[in-house]
Amino acid sequence: MSEFRYGGDATKKRPGPGAGGLKVWHEYVFTFDNPKGPHEEFWQHTLGCRQWFKLKRNTATNEILGGGA
């Protein structure tokens, strides 16, 4: 088990209530980009405080660039 767990793209906007039905939610949940380079992501500290946080990480080098905005 890992101490941290990836939680997804932190730049994606969640659809609002009544935002177009199943197609909109399907795209939100299952369609994603796979960017190379700096990217904001959600992570969870699973073996510690269990809190969720945003992290800016370079996906090409795995370098941590700081907390998310």
Phi and psi in degrees as a GROMACS rama.xvg file:
@    title "Ramachandran Plot"
@    xaxis  label "Phi"
@    yaxis  label "Psi"
@TYPE xy
-94.4389  151.146  SER-2
-70.605  -29.3058  GLU-3
-123.648  147.368  PHE-4
-125.315  131.799  ARG-5
-68.3267  135.614  TYR-6
-118.208  -1.5607  GLY-7
120.363  179.616  GLY-8
-71.8364  121.732  ASP-9
-86.4249  -2.28071  ALA-10
-96.9448  -10.1693  THR-11
-77.0328  134.833  LYS-12
-93.8096  128.159  LYS-13
-70.4018  134.694  ARG-14
-62.1709  144.562  PRO-15
-78.5525  172.693  GLY-16
-57.786  133.724  PRO-17
67.2102  30.6121  GLY-18
-90.4429  58.6137  ALA-19
92.9652  6.83478  GLY-20
84.7581  -159.998  GLY-21
-65.8402  -35.061  LEU-22
-61.4991  -43.0563  LYS-23
-63.5089  -44.0226  VAL-24
-69.5855  -37.1235  TRP-25
-59.8761  -46.4465  HIS-26
-63.8606  -38.8511  GLU-27
-63.6476  -42.903  TYR-28
-82.5958  -42.0399  VAL-29
-107.446  -14.7648  PHE-30
-104.244  127.085  THR-31
-150.728  157.16  PHE-32
-87.0229  160.227  ASP-33
-124.583  74.9605  ASN-34
-69.8022  148.99  PRO-35
-109.064  122.717  LYS-36
117.961  -162.363  GLY-37
-60.976  134.502  PRO-38
-155.904  142.563  HIS-39
-90.0182  133.116  GLU-40
-135.993  157.431  GLU-41
-92.8986  137.997  PHE-42
-135.885  155.927  TRP-43
-125.329  136.768  GLN-44
-85.195  85.8059  HIS-45
-71.1042  -33.2646  THR-46
-100.199  9.88066  LEU-47
-125.621  -114.656  GLY-48
-79.7649  -9.57978  CYS-49
66.1831  13.7111  ARG-50
-78.3168  150.987  GLN-51
-92.6562  145.654  TRP-52
-150.778  161.547  PHE-53
-94.957  144.073  LYS-54
-140.085  137.023  LEU-55
-97.9421  123.136  LYS-56
-136.274  142.411  ARG-57
-83.9121  112.565  ASN-58
-71.86  -17.3182  THR-59
-81.7329  -35.127  ALA-60
-112.647  -9.40388  THR-61
67.6324  15.2865  ASN-62
-74.9545  134.262  GLU-63
-83.0751  125.295  ILE-64
-104.993  -4.57597  LEU-65
133.556  -179.221  GLY-66
-75.1692  158.034  GLY-67
-75.5198  164.73  GLY-68
